[in-house]
Structures are given as C-alpha cells and as structure tokens.
Amino acid sequence: MRLILASASPRRAEVLRDAGIPFDVCVVSIDEVPRPGEKVEEMVARLAEEKARAAAPQIRDVAIIVAADTAVELTGKTLGKPRDAAEAREMLSFLSGRAHRVLTGLCVLRVPEGVVRSAVENTRVTFAPLTQKEIADYVASGEPFDKAGGYAIQGLAGRYITRIEGCYFNVVGLPLARLYALLKDLGWAEERSEALGC
C-alpha cells in the first residue's frame, strides 16, 4: 500500500528515508492559526488531521496519508515558527537555560475508506544557557526559520541541547516509532514506491 507524506518538510522526508520507509510527497497548505483557548495538544492533533484530509482528494489510488504538526510549549506559551529574526531571537532567549516540551500531532488516514489513526507525541528538551552572541550567531545562520521553536535539534542547535526525555525524532518533527505503530495498525505493509506523486 502506497504511503503519502502530506508535508513539504525536508526533515520529515529525511526521517522516513533514513528509516527505509518508501513514500511519495503530496504538499498541502492549510491555515495553521491556533484557535482561541485551544491547548497545544489539541492544536497539533487538529492541524495534523486537517493536513491529512486536505491531501485526501488529491490521491487517486489506495494509500495511507501521513501528516504531522509540531509545536514547542513552555510555561503555557506555544511557540510556532518564527516570523522574522527578532522573533527567533526572542524564542531562543525564552528557551535558554530551560526545559520545554515538543509536541507533534500525527494523523494517518487510509484512503479511500477514510479510516484514521492519530496520536500526539511529547518530548522534553533542555537547553543550555545561551549567550546573546550565541543567539545572534545562530539566528544569522538562518537555521531557526521554518522550525517550531526556532531551532533544529539535528542541526547547529544540537550543540546547545543538554538533555532530551522522549523521542528524538519527535523533536525533528516526525515521531518515528509512534508513526510505525500507527501504520501497522492500519495494515500498512512496506513496498517500493513508484514515485507516482499525488
């Protein structure tokens, strides 16, 4: 059964490739604005399902769609992707020397039947204290942009992370073991993709 990744994220694609899981990509676009009063767990779960359902009409055969949404949370504040350098600096200053949560909502949708399995993965990440120069240099690298919380654990920011509790791949953006369990539950069997696209 074909696997479709409903994401343009190169990091999520890399997680699947490195795990030897064949897939095709179907890029979708949804409004990722949080709703008033929505908890971060609810938000990432909702957005992951919205992404999967947005991809479904584009799939012309039997397949399983994988969608995910990741956010960072600290003391009740949700951190998405920084809009600019100033916001990236603010996020990193906020995370400096503290532990935060990374939450990823996962949704796997089997089409055409519409059977859904979903989960939210939670990982605790601790940052070392950062100097203003370290923050400025990291922002100048360009890495913080398009990443929840303004950092990439698998990139330059790895040098600042002193501890993680939970799934490493969740922090990258795709909790692999949880995804694999959901795929097996939906009856997915590995087969070579023919790169058919949407």
N, C-alpha and C positions, 0 to 999 in steps of 0.2 A: 504494500500500500504506500502510495507516494506521500512524502512529508513536505509540507509547505511552511516556510518561515515567513510570517507576516511582519516583517521588520526590515528596515534599511540599515540596521546597526551592524557594522563590520565586526564588532566584538561578539555579538550573539552568533553570527555566522561562524566566527572562528572557533567558538566553544564547540559547536556541532561538528565542524570539520575535524578538529583535533580529537574528538571522541569517535571519529569514524562513522558518524551518522550521516547518510546521504540525504540531501534536501534540495528543494528549489526555493527561490525567493519570490514573494509577492508583496511589493511595497504598498502600504496603505497610509492614509492620512486621516486623523481624527482630531477633534478638539480635546486637548489634554488639560483643560482647566478644571481645578478641583471644584466640587460643589460646596455650598455653604454648610458648615457643620460636619462635613464628611471626614471620617477618620482616615489616616493614611492607608491602613489595611484595606478599607473599603474602596478607596480611590484606586489603588493599584490593581485590585481584583476587577473593578468595573472597567477600567481602561484596557486591561488585557483582553477581556471578553469583547469589548467594543471593537478592538483591532481585529480579533479573530472573525467576528461577524461581518466586518467591513470587507474582509478578504473573501469570504464565502461565495458571494455572487460571481466572483472572477474565476472560480475553479470549475473546470469543465468535466472533471472525472472524479472517481472515488479517491479521497485523500484525507489526510489529517492535517489540520492547520494548527500551527504553534504560534502563540502570541504572548508577549510579556510586557510588563511595565514596571519600572524600577524607580523608587524614591528613597531619599535619605531623611531620617527623622531624628531630631534631637530636642529634648525638653518640650515636646509638643509642637515644635515647628517643623514643617515639611519643606525640604529643600529639593527642588527640581533641577533643571538645567540652568546655569547662569545665563542671563540675557546679554551681559557685557562684562568687561574686565573688572569694573567696580563691584558688580555683584559677585563675581568669582572671588575677589579678594575678601569681600565681606563673609562669604560662605566659609572660606578656608580659615579665616580668623575665628569664626564661630566654632569650627571643628577642632581647632588647635588645642592639643593637650587634653582632649576629652574623648569619651566613648559615645558612639552614636549607633543607630540602627539603620541597616539597609534592608528594605522590603521590596520583594519582587512578586507581583501578581503573575500567575501563569494561567493560561487558558489553552486547552487543546480541544479542538472541535472537529468531529468526523463528519465529512460531507459525502453524499447528500443527506444522510439521515438526520444530522443536526444533534448528535449525541455529544455532550460536553463533559469534560472533567476539568476541575480548576483547583488551585491551591495558592497560598501565599507563603513564601519563604522569608525567614527573618534571620539576619546575621548581625552580630555585634562587632563593631570595628573601633579600635582605639588608635588615635593619632598621637604622635609625639608633639610636644610644644614646638611651634613653628616661629621662626623669627620673621620680622617684616620683610627682610631681604629674601628669605626662602619663599615666602608667599609671592612676592613681586616677581621673582625669577620663574616660579612655577607658572604663574599666570602668563608671563611673557612667552613661555614655551608653546602656548596655545592648547595644551592638553586639557585644561579644565572645561572647555566649551563642548557642548552637546553631551555632557555627562552629568547624571544626577549627583548633587552634592558638590559638583565642581572638581572631581578628581577621578583618576583611573588607577585602581589598585595594581593592575598589571603593567602599568607604565612608570613614569617618573615618580609618581606619588608613592609607589611601593616603599621607597626609602624612608618615608615618614610614618609608616603604619607599624606599630609595635605589637599589635595583637589582633587576632580575629577569633571569634567564637561562633562557629556555624559553618555554613557552606561558602567556600571561597568563590565558586562560580556564581553564586548569588550576587556577590559584590561586583563581579564583572557584568552581570545583567541577565544571566540565564542559569538558574539553579539546576545543574545537570542531573544529579541523582533523582531529584523530585520529578523532573521532566520525564526521565526514563521510566519511572514507576507509573506515571500517568499514561504514557504511550502504551506500555504493556497492558494496562488496564483497559485501554480502548482497542486492544487486539492488533496493535501495530507489529509488523514483522519487518525486519531490515531487508531492504532490497536496493539494488542500484538505481539511482535516479537517472533519467534520460534528459534532464535539464529542459523540461517542457515549459517551464515558466507558469504563469497564471493560466 
